[in-house]
């Protein structure tokens, strides 16, 4: 992550949680680069203290947003930990069972430490509510680079719907642009079959964004089938999606016709649409009418998006 994004993310996390230890735990480098291991020799369960805790007393959170852990990556991290120890402490909170603790941030380090044969790991104990812990876990996972696009989009949606976070606040907390958050959330508008193909890696996020240009279920599924059969590139799929959006159909009997390039005016309108998405993170549609009249239609998921859009518009 770029230095500028990290600084922005740190400010966002500090604003969200108001706790430097939580911010550091979320931004901790899982790669455990060479250096001095964390010193954690105290005993007890004091709030916010750095402790050395037996791995057997720590358990993962059942609500952890990350469901898949790459075994090869974990093995590499375990090898590193075996050599230099765990450099960044885990963030844990007291579990329901007395004397046990639930991971809030750092499950990869915990798993890798077990693989490395460690009996204890450094931790910081925090008294957090279930809601606070869920927010921390979601944001910690989102600032990693290896979530698949669907996991990422669902995590963004949960932050928005369950915790009432605006897209601007989510963007600041995870070190991304607001338009990136908006585009990620749009992926969840895909038909279930298309979403499953994206989750399984059958199609890329670029393919998925192209499919979003086709609003009807039949059209999306037809283009998904064609993409898999012909191994279409993103650009090829974009051309077909544009043609389908102009009512030229998605059957594969006339690919040349379907892949016809947009005329000059349509290209301008498409540039307007992309500009609105990049600048304001909204899905805008432009239509050319008679006498040069252009109509813009903007869709919002809820009232909070309307307020965000108007605020950003006034700021411009």
C-alpha positions in Angstrom: 0.0 0.0 0.0 1.3 3.5 -0.9 2.5 5.7 1.9 -0.2 8.3 1.2 -2.9 5.6 1.4 -1.4 4.2 4.7 -1.5 7.7 6.2 -5.0 8.3 5.1 -6.0 4.9 6.4 -4.4 5.6 9.8 -6.3 8.8 10.1 -9.6 7.0 9.2 -9.0 4.2 11.8 -8.0 6.7 14.5 -11.2 8.6 13.8 -13.3 5.4 13.8 -12.0 3.7 16.9 -10.1 6.5 18.8 -7.6 3.9 20.0 -4.0 3.7 18.7 -3.5 0.1 19.7 -6.5 -1.0 17.6 -5.2 1.1 14.7 -1.7 -0.6 14.9 -3.3 -4.1 15.2 -5.4 -3.5 12.1 -2.4 -2.1 10.1 0.1 -4.7 11.4 2.3 -6.3 8.7 1.4 -10.0 8.5 4.6 -10.8 6.6 6.6 -10.5 9.8 9.6 -8.9 8.2 13.0 -9.4 9.9 13.5 -7.4 13.1 13.1 -7.7 16.9 10.3 -9.9 18.0 7.6 -8.3 20.2 8.5 -8.3 23.8 5.6 -9.8 25.7 6.6 -11.3 29.0 3.9 -9.9 31.4 1.2 -12.2 32.8 -2.4 -11.6 33.5 -5.2 -10.1 31.5 -4.9 -6.3 32.0 -6.7 -4.1 29.5 -4.4 -3.0 26.7 -1.3 -4.6 28.1 1.2 -6.6 25.9 1.0 -10.2 27.2 2.6 -13.5 26.3 -0.4 -15.9 26.0 -0.6 -19.6 25.4 -1.9 -20.4 21.9 -4.2 -23.0 23.3 -6.2 -20.3 25.2 -6.9 -18.4 21.9 -9.6 -19.2 19.5 -10.6 -17.7 16.1 -13.8 -15.6 15.8 -16.6 -17.6 14.2 -17.8 -14.4 12.5 -14.4 -13.9 10.8 -15.1 -12.5 7.3 -12.2 -14.4 5.8 -13.3 -17.9 5.1 -10.3 -19.1 3.0 -6.6 -19.0 4.0 -4.0 -19.8 1.4 -2.0 -22.7 2.8 1.2 -21.9 0.8 1.2 -18.3 2.1 0.6 -19.5 5.7 3.5 -22.0 5.3 5.8 -19.1 4.2 4.7 -17.0 7.1 5.2 -19.9 9.5 8.8 -20.4 8.3 9.4 -16.7 8.9 7.9 -16.8 12.4 10.0 -19.9 13.2 13.1 -17.8 12.5 12.2 -14.4 14.0 9.1 -14.9 16.1 5.8 -13.1 16.0 6.7 -9.4 15.6 3.2 -7.9 15.7 1.0 -8.8 18.7 -2.5 -10.2 18.1 -5.5 -8.2 19.2 -7.8 -10.4 21.3 -10.8 -9.9 23.6 -12.1 -12.1 26.4 -14.3 -14.9 25.2 -17.5 -16.1 26.8 -15.7 -19.1 28.4 -13.7 -18.0 31.4 -9.9 -17.8 30.8 -10.2 -18.0 27.0 -9.8 -15.3 24.3 -11.2 -14.6 20.9 -9.0 -13.2 18.1 -10.1 -9.7 16.9 -7.1 -9.1 14.5 -4.2 -11.4 13.5 -5.7 -14.8 12.8 -3.2 -15.4 10.0 -0.4 -14.9 12.5 -2.1 -17.2 15.0 -2.5 -20.0 12.4 1.1 -19.6 11.2 2.4 -19.5 14.8 0.7 -22.9 15.5 2.2 -24.3 12.3 5.6 -23.1 13.4 5.2 -25.0 16.7 5.1 -21.9 19.0 3.4 -22.4 22.3 2.9 -18.7 23.1 2.3 -15.6 21.1 2.3 -11.9 22.0 -1.2 -10.4 22.4 -2.9 -7.2 23.4 -6.2 -7.8 25.3 -9.0 -5.3 24.6 -12.5 -5.2 26.1 -14.5 -4.7 22.9 -18.2 -5.2 22.2 -19.2 -7.7 19.5 -20.0 -4.8 17.2 -16.6 -3.2 17.7 -14.8 -6.5 17.2 -16.7 -7.2 14.0 -15.8 -3.8 12.6 -12.1 -4.3 13.5 -12.0 -7.8 11.9 -13.7 -6.6 8.7 -11.4 -3.6 8.3 -8.3 -5.6 9.1 -9.2 -8.1 6.3 -10.2 -5.5 3.8 -6.8 -3.7 4.0 -5.1 -7.0 2.9 -4.5 -7.6 -0.8 -5.7 -11.2 -1.0 -9.4 -11.1 -0.5 -11.3 -12.2 -3.5 -13.6 -9.5 -5.1 -16.8 -11.0 -3.7 -15.5 -11.4 -0.1 -14.3 -7.7 -0.3 -17.7 -6.5 -1.7 -19.7 -8.4 1.0 -17.4 -7.0 3.7 -18.0 -3.4 2.4 -21.7 -4.0 2.4 -21.7 -5.3 6.0 -19.8 -2.2 7.1 -22.4 -0.1 5.4 -25.6 -1.9 6.4 -24.7 -3.3 9.8 -22.6 -0.5 11.1 -24.0 2.5 9.2 -20.7 3.5 7.8 -20.8 5.8 4.8 -18.7 5.0 1.7 -16.4 7.9 2.4 -15.7 6.6 5.9 -15.2 3.0 4.7 -12.7 4.4 2.0 -10.7 6.2 4.7 -10.6 3.2 7.0 -9.3 0.8 4.4 -7.1 3.2 2.4 -9.0 3.1 -0.9 -10.9 5.7 -3.0 -14.6 6.2 -2.6 -15.1 5.2 -6.2 -13.3 1.9 -5.6 -15.8 1.2 -2.7 -18.8 2.1 -4.9 -17.5 -0.1 -7.8 -16.9 -3.0 -5.4 -20.4 -2.8 -4.0 -21.9 -2.8 -7.5 -20.5 -6.3 -8.0 -23.2 -7.6 -5.6 -25.8 -6.5 -8.2 -24.7 -9.3 -10.5 -26.9 -12.3 -11.1 -26.1 -15.1 -8.6 -24.5 -17.3 -11.3 -22.2 -14.5 -12.4 -21.3 -13.7 -8.8 -20.4 -17.4 -8.2 -18.2 -17.4 -11.3 -16.4 -14.4 -10.0 -16.0 -15.9 -6.6 -14.6 -19.1 -8.0 -12.2 -17.2 -10.3 -13.9 -18.3 -13.5 -14.1 -14.7 -14.5 -12.2 -11.6 -13.4 -13.4 -8.4 -11.7 -13.0 -6.8 -15.1 -15.4 -9.3 -16.7 -17.8 -8.8 -13.8 -17.9 -5.0 -14.3 -18.6 -5.5 -18.0 -21.5 -7.9 -17.2 -23.0 -5.2 -15.0 -23.6 -3.1 -18.1 -26.3 -5.6 -19.0 -29.3 -5.2 -16.8 -31.5 -8.2 -17.6 -30.8 -11.7 -16.2 -31.0 -13.4 -19.5 -28.5 -11.1 -21.0 -26.0 -11.5 -18.2 -26.2 -15.2 -18.2 -25.9 -15.4 -22.0 -22.7 -13.3 -21.9 -21.3 -15.3 -19.0 -21.8 -18.5 -21.0 -20.2 -16.9 -24.0 -17.3 -15.7 -22.0 -16.6 -19.2 -20.6 -17.0 -20.9 -23.9 -14.8 -18.5 -25.9 -12.5 -17.4 -23.1 -13.3 -13.8 -24.0 -11.0 -11.0 -22.9 -12.4 -8.2 -20.8 -12.3 -5.8 -23.8 -14.2 -8.3 -26.0 -16.8 -8.8 -23.4 -17.2 -5.0 -22.9 -18.0 -4.7 -26.6 -20.6 -7.4 -26.5 -22.1 -5.9 -23.3 -22.3 -2.5 -25.0 -24.1 -4.1 -28.0 -26.5 -6.0 -25.8 -27.3 -2.7 -24.0 -28.3 -1.2 -27.3 -30.7 -4.1 -27.9 -28.6 -6.0 -30.4 -29.0 -9.3 -28.5 -26.5 -11.7 -27.0 -26.9 -14.7 -29.2 -23.6 -15.9 -30.8 -24.9 -16.0 -34.4 -23.6 -12.5 -35.3 -20.5 -11.7 -33.2 -19.2 -9.1 -35.6 -22.5 -7.2 -35.4 -22.6 -7.4 -31.6 -19.0 -6.2 -31.2 -19.6 -3.1 -33.4 -17.9 -0.1 -31.9 -19.9 2.8 -30.5 -20.4 5.8 -32.7 -18.8 9.1 -31.7 -21.7 10.5 -29.7 -22.1 7.2 -27.8 -18.5 7.3 -26.9 -18.9 10.8 -25.4 -21.9 9.6 -23.3 -19.9 6.6 -22.2 -17.1 9.0 -21.1 -19.6 11.0 -19.1 -20.8 7.8 -17.4 -17.3 6.7 -16.5 -16.5 10.2 -15.2 -19.5 10.2 -12.9 -18.5 6.7 -11.6 -14.9 7.7 -10.9 -15.7 11.2 -9.5 -18.8 10.5 -7.5 -19.0 6.7 -7.3 -22.5 6.6 -8.7 -24.1 4.7 -11.5 -25.3 7.3 -14.0 -27.0 6.7 -17.4 -27.0 9.3 -20.2 -29.4 9.4 -23.1 -29.2 11.6 -26.2 -32.5 13.1 -27.2 -33.7 15.3 -30.0 -32.2 18.8 -30.4 -29.0 17.8 -28.6 -30.8 17.3 -25.3 -29.0 14.9 -22.9 -30.8 13.2 -20.0 -28.9 11.8 -17.0 -30.4 9.2 -14.8 -28.7 8.3 -11.5 -29.5 5.3 -9.4 -28.9 5.2 -5.6 -29.0 2.2 -3.3 -30.5 4.2 -0.4 -31.0 7.7 1.0 -27.5 7.8 2.5 -26.0 7.5 -1.0 -28.1 10.4 -2.1 -26.8 12.6 0.7 -23.2 11.6 0.0 -23.6 12.4 -3.6 -25.1 15.8 -3.0 -22.4 16.6 -0.4 -19.6 15.7 -2.9 -21.4 17.6 -5.6 -21.5 20.8 -3.5 -17.8 20.3 -2.5 -16.9 20.4 -6.2 
